[in-house]
C-alpha cells in the first residue's frame, strides 16, 4: 500500500462520522417513509432463542448471512489490509455496537436485506450514535437534518431522532431499500447512492452507458470519497467473514437481545427512570442518545431503550407512577413543559429569542425557520427594508416548538422567564421598567428600541428576574 493511501485510510477511519455527499434533493425523489414512527415505537424483539443455537455469537451469525460477492479491487484489498493490521479498531467499534448489534441485525434479517449493511454504521460513524460530521450529518447512520425529517426522524429542543438508534435504523433501511429498487437490485450502487445521492450515481451510470461502458459501481466515475466508501464496507465484510483466515479474534458478542424498547406512558425524567431501573443516568443516556435533555419530550416519543433484564419491571413501574413523581422540578424543563401543554390545548404560546444573522440569511428564510411571517419580523425589529447584514441581531417572538430548536440552551432558559406586555394608554418606558423592576436600557435593548415613544397596543418583551416577578 502506498503511503498516501495509508494516511488517507487512517484519517478516514479515525473520523467520528462520514462526510456525507448525499443531496437532500436526491432523497426527495424517492418519496418519504411510511409509518416509520409507528415502527420505531413498537417493542424490539425479545425472542431469546432465535438463531442462538446455530450461532452463539453475533459476528459469526453476521458472517454466515452475508450475501454480496466480494470484488477483487485494489482499494478493497488496501482497506482490508488496514483493518487486519489494526484489530484494536474493530474491538473499539464492537464495544460501541454491542448493545445495538442484535436489534439492527434482526431488522436487516426481517427485511431480507444483505447482512453486510449491519457494517455500514462502522463506515458512517464508527457506531457512535452521537457522531456529527463536518457537514452536520448526525447519528449512527449520519442523516442530515432535512433528509432525517423526510424519513420520519423528529428533531426538536427535546429530541433528535437521527441519534435514536431504533428510529434511525428503520429510516436508514427504508432509504436503502428504496435505493436498491431504484438501481434495479444493484446493492453496491445503492450503497454508493446512500453516500453521494442517487442523482450523482444515476448520472455516472448514464455517462457510462452513453460510452458503451459497464455500469457496475467499480466502473463508474465518482467522487473519491464515494469511491472509497463502498470499498471500506466490502473490506470490513471480508475481514468479518474470514476473520479466522486473517488471524483476527473478533470480540464475542452474544447472539441474543440485550436491550428492549419499552413504553414510558408519557414524559419521564431520565434520572427517575434510571433510578427505577437500577442503573446510572449516563448508562441510560448511552442507550437513548436521541433525547437532548435529562427528560423525554412532552410531545413524545414515549419510549426508552433499556437493558432487557429490567424492561418488564421498569415498564410496569412507569405505568403505575404518579404524575407528580415522573418529573423533577427543574425550572427550565417546567417552564418549557407548561408552554408545550398550553400549545397542545390551542393557546398561543411564544418565547422571545435573539437570532444572529448569518451570511446568506434573508428575512424569508429566518421567518420560515421560526414559523413566523416576514411582516412580523420587520415589526418586531422596526425594520423599514428587508436587507440584512451578517452579524445583525434580530428579536424573534416565535412559537416555543420552533424557537426552542433554534435557540441556545441559555436563550431558551432565559426566554422561559420572559413575558409579553401590551402597552396601555399612559404607559412610559420608565413606568413599565418600574413596574417590572428592570432598567429602561434593558427594556429598550430587549425590544430593539431606539427612542422612548410608545403606542397603546404595542407589545413589549419583558425579561423577568430570578424571583419570578
VEXGUBA-656681 format. One record per atom (N, C-alpha, C): x, y, z. Coordinates in steps of 0.02 Angstrom, whole numbers, plus 50000, padded with zeros to 5 digits. Layout:
XYZ
...
END
This chain:
500434994050000
500005000050000
500455006250000
500305011149955
500725017149954
500555021450015
501035025850034
500955029750095
500365034550092
500245037350033
499685042050026
499025038750042
498925032750016
498305029150029
498275027150102
498845025150130
498855022950200
498625028550246
498875034650236
498675040150279
497965042350266
497745041650203
497045043250188
496585038350225
496775032050225
496385026950260
496365028450334
496945029750362
496985030950434
496565037050454
496615042350415
496225048350430
495485046950426
495285043250374
494575041850365
494305037650422
494695032750444
494455028250495
494405031550563
494795036650575
494775039950640
494225045150645
493885046650589
493325051350591
492755048450631
492425052550668
491835050150705
491235049550661
491225052750604
490655052350559
490865053050488
490455050450443
490585050750372
490435057750345
490855060450301
490735066850269
490265065650211
489615065350225
489135063150175
489085068050117
489055065150056
488965069249996
488245069349974
487825065250006
487135064449982
486765071049982
486355072049931
485955078049923
485255076749946
484965081249987
484285080350010
483795080349952
483955084249899
483505084449842
483475077649808
484035073949810
484035067249782
483575062749822
483625063149888
483215058749930
482465060049918
482295066249904
481595068049894
481305064449833
481725062649785
481475059349725
481175052549741
481375049649796
481145042849812
480525042749855
480285048549876
479695048749919
479885047949992
479385048150035
479515047850107
479325041050135
479575039650194
479455033350227
478755032950255
478455027050253
477785026150280
477825022650347
477495025650397
477435022650464
478095021150498
478605025250485
479235024250521
479135025150595
478765030350614
478685031850685
478305026350721
477795023550689
477425018150722
477865011950728
478295010750679
478755005150683
479235006050741
479485012250748
480015013350797
479745013450868
479095014150875
478805013850942
478685006650964
478645002050916
478504995150934
479094992150971
478974987051010
479494984051051
479994980351007
480624981051027
481144976950996
481004969651013
481214965250969
481074958150980
481384955751045
481014951251079
481284948251140
481334940751133
481404938451071
481454931251058
482154928951074
482254926451135
482924924751159
483214918551126
482774914351098
483024908051072
483164908250997
482984913850962
483044913950890
483774914150869
484004909650827
484664909350796
485234907650843
485124908150909
485674907350956
485964900350954
485534895350940
485774888450941
486284887150886
486184890150826
486644888950771
487254893550774
487164899550798
487714904450802
487704907850870
488114905750918
488084908750984
488324915950987
488714918150936
488984924950937
488784928850875
488704935350884
488434939750832
488864939750769
489524940650776
489934941150715
489914934750675
489854928950708
489794922550672
489134922450632
488594924550664
487954924750630
487964929550571
488234935450582
488264940550529
488684938050470
489254935050485
489684932450431
489324927150390
488944922850424
488604917350390
488024919850345
487744925650362
487164928150325
487344933350272
487984934650260
488184939450209
488014936750139
487824941250094
487574939250028
487984941849969
488334947349978
488644950649920
489284947349898
489414947549834
490024944749805
490614949349820
491164946549844
491734950549861
492124952549799
492194958949784
492564961049724
493314960549734
493674959049680
494404958949682
494654965849659
494624970649706
494784977549689
495354979949732
495824983849705
496404986149744
496224990149806
495714994349802
495514998249860
495224993849915
494834988849895
494564984149944
495134980549980
495614978349942
496184974749971
496584979250017
496684985549998
497054990250039
496704991550106
496054992550103
495674993550165
495664987250207
495594981550176
495604975250213
496254974450251
496814976150217
497464975450250
497524980250309
497214986250303
497244990950359
496864988250419
496264985550407
495864982750463
496234976950496
496554972850455
496924967050483
497494969450527
497824974850508
498394977450546
498184981550607
497534983050611
497284987250667
496694983750701
496804978050731
496244974450764
495934978350821
496314982950851
496044986850907
495444991050883
495464993250821
494914997250794
494264993250794
494304986950772
493704982750771
493464981150841
493914980550889
493704979350958
493344985550985
493604991450970
493284997650994
492584998450964
492534997150899
491894997750864
491394992750892
491624986650903
491184981450929
490924983250998
491344986251039
491134988251106
490564993451102
490634998151055
490095003051046
489464999951018
489564995250972
488994992250936
488624987050978
488944984251027
488684978351063
487954979051085
487734984551116
487034984851138
486534984851080
486754987051021
486294988050965
486364982850909
486894978750913
487054974350857
486494969350842
486214966450894
485694961450884
485064964550854
484844970150881
484214973050856
484284975450784
484874978050764
484974980150695
485014974150649
485354968850672
485404962650632
484704959650622
484294959650675
483624956950669
483204960850618
483274967450618
482894971550572
483104970250500
483754969550488
484004967950421
483774961050400
483794956350446
483574949450433
482834949350414
482434953050452
481704953250441
481544955950372
481944960650348
481824963650283
482164959750226
482534954550244
482894950450195
483374954650153
483724959050187
484224963250154
484924960350167
485424962150127
486094959350138
486364960950207
486644956050241
486874957050309
487494961550311
487804962750254
488364967450252
488154974450276
487504975950271
487264982550291
487344983950365
487404978750406
487504979850478
488184983150491
488624982750440
489284985750446
489294993050423
488764995350392
488765002150365
488855007450420
488555006650480
488685011650532
489425011950554
489815006750540
490535007250554
490845012250506
490665011650442
490925016250392
490675023350404
490045023950423
489725030450432
489955034050495
489965030550551
490045033950616
490475030150666
490775024550645
491125020150692
490665018050749
490015017150732
489495015050780
489445019750840
489525026150827
489445031250879
488795034950866
488265033950907
487625037350895
487655044950901
488185047450934
488255054750942
488715057850891
488935053950841
489385056550791
489055062150751
489445067250735
489215072750692
489765074450643
489615074350579
490115075850528
490205083350520
490715085350482
490825092450469
490235095350429
489885091050393
489305093150355
488655092850395
488715091550461
488145091250508
487685085350495
487955079850469
487595073450469
487675070450538
487145067250564
487135065350635
486915058050643
487205054850694
486975048250716
487345042450686
487135036350706
487445030250678
487445030250603
486875032350574
486765031950502
486885038550467
487095043650503
487295050050476
486775053350430
486205054950459
485675058550423
485785066150429
485695069650374
485655076950376
484975078850405
484905085050425
484275087150458
483675086250412
483705088850352
483135088650307
482965081450286
483475077550270
483335070650250
483085066450308
483325068050369
483065064550428
482315065850436
482115072150430
481405073750435
481005070350380
481295070150320
480945067050264
480815059650277
481255056450314
481175049350329
480905048150399
480535053050425
480145052050486
480515053250551
481115056250548
481505057150609
481385064150638
481005064350692
480825070550725
481445073850755
481475080550752
482025084250781
481755090650812
481855091450878
481645097550912
482085098750973
481875103351016
482265105051076
482395098951120
481925094551123
481955088851169
482285082751140
482235081851074
482375075251045
482625075950973
483105071550955
483355071250886
483345063950864
482855062250822
482775055350800
483365052650762
483795057050736
484385054650699
484865050950746
484845052650811
485275049150859
484915043350893
484265042750883
483885037150911
484065030950869
484365026050901
484625020350863
484075016450828
483525015250863
482975011350832
482655015350775
482495021650788
482155025750738
482585026750676
483225028450687
483665029850630
483815023450590
483825017750624
483935011450588
483345009950541
482735010850566
482155009950522
482195014650462
482365020950476
482385025950422
482935024250371
483525022450395
484085020850350
483935014850307
483635009650337
483485003650298
482915004850249
482445009050267
481925011050219
482245014450159
482695018950173
483015022650119
483445018050075
483825013650107
484245008950070
483825004150027
483245002050053
482804997650014
482545001249952
482375007649961
482135011649904
482695012649853
483305013849877
483875014649832
484005008249793
483955002549827
484064996149793
483564995149736
482924996749750
482414996249698
482555001149641
482775007049659
482915012249609
483475010149562
483965006449588
484535004149548
484464996749527
483844994549521
483684987949493
484044982249529
484084982749596
484364977249635
485114977349642
485454982449618
486184982949624
486354986049692
486564981949739
486664984349807
487274988849813
487804987749775
488384992149780
488224999149756
487844999649702
487635006349679
487155009549729
486745005449761
486285008149812
486675010949871
487185007249893
487595009549950
487975015849930
488235016049869
488575022049845
488105028049845
487475026949826
486985032349824
486805034649894
486845030149943
486725032250013
487235037450034
487835036850007
488365041650022
488335047849979
488225047049914
488295052649868
487635055349841
487085051749851
486445053749822
486315050049758
485695047949748
485545043849689
485625047649624
485525054249626
485605058149565
486315057749538
486805058249583
487505057949562
487685051149533
487435045749565
487585039049540
487225037849474
486605040049468
486225039149406
486565042849348
486815048749361
487165052549308
487795048849285
488155045849333
488765042049315
488585035949274
488025032649291
487805026849252
487615028949181
487245034449174
487045036849107
487655038549065
488165041649097
488775043449060
489125037149035
489155031949076
489475025749055
489085022348999
488425022349005
488015019248953
488115022748886
488165029348888
488255033248826
488915031548792
489395029248832
490055027448804
490135019948795
489595016248806
489625008948798
490015005448852
490085008648911
490465005648966
490005002049015
490304997849058
489924994349110
489664999349161
489124997449195
488815002049243
488844999449315
489264994449328
489344992249397
489734997649435
489704997449501
490005002649543
490735003949525
491134998749517
491854999649507
492035002249438
491535002649393
491655005449327
491455012749321
491135015449374
490875022249371
491395027449389
491305033549362
491735039249379
491375043249433
491605042549495
491265045549553
491775049349595
491525053749640
491975057249686
492395052349727
493005054449743
493465049949778
493175047349843
492815051549879
492525049249942
492065043349932
491645043749881
491175038249867
491555032149842
492085033149802
492485027549777
492855023949834
492935027449891
493245024149950
492705021249996
492105023949993
491565022150039
491355014850031
491205012849970
490995005949957
491565000949971
492175002249948
492724997649965
492834996750040
492725002050080
492795001350152
492284996350180
491664996950155
491144992350177
491314985150157
491524984150095
491674977350071
492294974550105
492774978750120
493374976450156
493184974050226
492744977750260
492504975650325
492144968950321
491734968150270
491374961850261
491854956050251
492384957250212
492874951950200
493234950050265
493404955050305
493754953650368
493304949950417
492674952050423
492204948750469
492064941550445
491964940650381
491794934150354
492384929150358
492984931850353
493584927450352
494064929150409
493784930550467
494194932650524
494714927450543
494524921050544
495004915750562
495574915350511
495394915950447
495894915750394
496404921350403
496174927250425
496624932950433
496924933450503
496784928550545
497074928450612
496794933650659
496154935450649
495844940450692
495354937150740
495434938750804
494984936150855
494454941450870
493874940750839
493344945750847
493034945350916
492854950950945
492524950951011
491884946751009
491744943151062
491174938451064
490564941851095
490144944551052
489514947551073
488964942251068
488634940451122
488124935051120
487574936551069
487364931351034
486834932050984
486154931451018
485984936651055
485334937051087
485194944351105
484564946151113
484404953151129
484704955251196
484974961251198
485224963951262
484824969951284
484414972751239
484004978651255
483314977751225
482834981551252
482154981451226
481844988351232
481414990051185
481074996351185
480444995751228
480365000251277
479774999951320
479375006451313
478735006051330
478285011851329
478345015451396
478475022051394
478545025951456
477885028851481
477355028051442
476695030751462
476715038251474
477065041851432
477095049151438
477795051451455
477865058051466
478515060951480
478795058351546
479445056951547
479765054451608
480465057451614
480645059351674
481325061651687
481795055651683
482335056251645
482795050651636
483135048651701
483225053351747
483525051651812
483065047151852
482415048751848
481915044551883
481905037551852
481895037251785
481885030851751
482505026751767
483085030051769
483705026551784
483695023651855
483445027551902
483395025151971
482935019051976
482375019351941
481905013751942
482205007551910
482645008651861
482965002951826
483585000451862
483805004051914
484415002151949
485045003151908
485055008451867
485635009751826
485805017151831
486395019051807
486605026051811
486275029951754
486225036551764
485955040851712
486385040551648
487055040951653
487455040551591
487345034051553
487255028451590
487145022051556
486475022051519
485965025051549
485305025351515
485345029951455
485705035551461
485765040251406
486165037351348
486645032951363
487025029751309
486575025351266
486055022451296
485585018451257
485055022751223
484985028951245
484455033351219
484745040151201
485225040251155
485555046651139
485115051451100
484515049251080
484065053651044
483775059151087
483765058251153
483475063351197
484015068551214
483865074851199
484335080251207
484395082651280
483895081151320
483865083551390
483865077551437
483825078951501
483775073651550
483055071451560
482665072151508
481965070151510
481735068551439
481235064351433
480945063151367
480515069151348
480295069351286
479925075051261
479195074851284
478895080651300
478185080751317
477745078851258
478005079551196
477625077651137
477815070651112
478215066851149
478425060351128
479035060951083
479355055351067
479115048551077
479135046351150
478645042251167
478595039651235
478885032651239
479535032251231
479865025751235
480575026551262
480835021051288
481535020751309
481825013951289
482445013951268
482805007751256
483175006051321
483035000251350
483314998451415
483574991251414
484024989551461
484264982651465
483674977851471
483704972351436
483134967851432
482964964751500
483454964351544
483334961351609
482894965551654
482844972151641
482434976551683
481824979151645
481744977251581
481234980251538
480524979351565
480334973151581
479644971951602
479484975551668
479934975051716
479814978051781
479794985751776
480244988551736
480264995851729
479644998351692
479414994851642
478814996951606
478204997051652
478144992051694
477594991851742
477654997451793
478264998751816
478365004051866
478185010851838
478375012151776
478225018651746
477475019351732
477155013851715
476435014051702
476045015751766
476295013551825
475955014651888
476185020951924
476685024451898
476975030151933
476505036151933
476435039351991
476025045251997
476325050951955
475905055051924
476155060451881
476655065051915
476545066651979
476985071352014
477675068452027
477755061952021
478395058752033
478795057551968
478485058951911
478795057351847
479325062551827
479225068851848
479675074251826
480005077651885
480645079551877
481005083451928
480805090851919
480875094651972
480675101651970
481235106051945
481465104851884
481975109051853
481625114951820
481815121051836
481455126951813
481405127351737
481945125651704
481945126051631
481435121151601
481465114851625
481005109751599
480285111351616
480165113651678
479485115151699
479185120651657
479575126051646
479325131651606
479175129551535
479625125651505
479505123551436
478935118551432
478875114251482
478325109451482
477655113051486
477625118451527
477005122351531
476835125451464
477335128051431
477225130851364
476975125651316
477285119751318
477085114351272
476365112151286
476185111551350
475505109551367
474995114751344
475185121151351
474735126451328
474655126151253
475205124651218
475175124251145
474715118451124
474745112851161
474305107151145
473575109051152
473425113351202
472735115051215
472475120451168
472915122851123
472695127751073
472865134851092
473165135951150
473355142751168
473945145151126
473995151651116
474545154451078
475135155451125
475675151651115
476245151951160
476865153751119
477235158651142
477845160451107
478375162351158
478995161951137
479555164351178
479985168751134
480345173251167
480745178051129
481465175651128
481755175351069
482455173451061
482785178551016
483435178751019
483815183250976
484185179050923
484075180850861
484385177150805
484935181550775
485535178850774
486095182350743
486115180750669
486065185750627
486035184750554
486695182050529
486655176650490
487245173650459
487255175350385
487835174550355
487905175850284
487415171350245
487025174150201
486545170250162
485845170450191
485775172750254
485105173250284
484695178650249
484055177450242
483585182550218
483005182850268
482605188050263
482025188450307
481575182350299
481505180150236
481065174450222
481325168050253
481975166650247
482245160450275
482215160550351
482355166350382
482325166750455
481615166050479
481145169650447
480445169250467
480185162250460
480345158850405
480115152050393
480375147250445
481015148050464
481305143350512
481005143950581
480735149950598
480425150850663
479665150450662
479375149450603
478655148850598
478295155450607
478605160950586
478285167550589
478285170550520
477985176550513
477965179850447
478505185150441
478675186850379
479165192150367
478905198750397
478255199950390
477955206150416
478055206750491
477945201150526
478035201250599
478765202650617
479205199450581
479915200250594
480125207550585
479855210850533
480005217950521
479715222350576
479105220750598
478785224750651
479165224250716
479345218250736
479695217250800
480365220750801
480685221450743
481355224250740
481385231250709
480785234350699
480735241150672
481115241750606
481055236750564
481405236850500
480975240250447
481285244550407
480925247750352
481105244850284
481615240550284
481815237150222
482025230050239
482025225750189
482145218650200
482895216850200
483315221450182
484025219950177
484325218750247
484705213350255
485015211750319
485775211650312
486115212350369
486845211950370
487065206250414
487585202650393
487865197250434
488085200150502
487895196850556
488065199250623
487515203150656
487025205450616
486455209150644
486035204450688
485775206950744
485385202850790
484645204750785
484225199750774
483505200850767
483135197850826
482625201450850
482175198750900
481635194650865
481515188450889
481015184150860
480545181750915
479905183350910
479405180850958
479095174650926
479405168950937
479245162950899
478845157950940
478445153750906
478125148150942
478655143950976
478505141651037
479015138251077
479295132151041
478875128551002
479105122550967
479625124250915
479585130350886
480075132450836
480685135650870
480555139950918
481105143750949
481575139350987
481315134251023
481745130151065
482245126251024
482065124350963
482525120750921
483055125150890
482935131850888
483395136350856
483855139850906
483595141050967
483975144951015
484455140651054
484955143851085
485405140251129
485035138451193
485315133851231
485005131851294
484925137951340
485435142351340
485405148251382
484845152851360
484775153851294
484255158251269
483565155651288
483465149151281
482815146251296
482665146751370
483185145551411
483075146051483
482885153151503
483215158051472
483035165051486
482335166651460
482195163951400
481545165451370
480975162451412
481125156851445
480615153751487
480425158251545
480845163251560
480705167951614
480495174751587
480225174951526
480025181251498
479265181451487
479005187451475
478295188051460
478195193651411
477605193951383
477425199351336
476985204351374
477115210751362
476725216051394
476435220551340
475775221551343
475435225951296
475395233051325
475665237851288
475685244751311
474985247551316
474845250851374
474205254051385
474275261651381
473705265151373
473725272451371
474015275151437
474495279651432
474805282551491
475455279051510
475595273151481
476225269651496
476825273351467
477375272751501
478015275351476
478545270051490
479125270851459
479665266051472
479845265951546
479855271751578
480045271951649
479515268651693
478865269551677
478345266551719
478335258951710
478465256651649
478485249351637
479095246351671
479665249751665
480275247351697
480185246951772
479865252051802
479755252051874
479275246451894
478755245351853
478265240151868
478585233251872
479065231851826
479365225151824
480055224951857
480255230551888
480905230851924
481475229151877
481475232451819
482015231551770
482255238451751
482775238851709
483035245351688
482745247351621
482715253951609
482475256451544
482935254051488
483585254151501
484055251951450
483935244751429
483805240251478
483665233251462
483025232751420
482515236451441
481875236251405
481965238351332
482365243551321
482495245851253
482905240751214
483395237751247
483815232851213
483425226651194
483005224051240
482625218051226
482145218951167
481925225251157
481425226551105
481695230551047
482365231151044
482705234650988
482405241750978
482295245351033
482015252051030
482585257151026
482505262150982
483005267450977
482705274250998
482105273951028
481785280051053
481335278151111
481065283151146
480665281551206
479915282451195
479705283051133
478995283951118
478655277251113
478085276551148
477695270451146
476995271851122
476665266751093
475985267451069
475535262451104
474935264451124
474465259551154
474365253651105
474375247551133
474305241551092
474965238551071
475495242451077
476165239851060
476355234351109
476685229051084
476875223351127
477625223551141
477795223051204
478495223051225
478675216351257
479295214251247
479575208451282
479885210751346
479715207451401
479985209151467
480325202951496
480975203551510
481345198051541
481225198451617
480955193051645
480815193051716
481435191351756
481475193951817
482065192351859
481985185551891
482515183351925
482525176551952
481995175352004
481715180652033
481205179652084
480525178252054
480485178651985
479875176951951
479365182351952
479565188751958
479105194451959
478685194451896
END
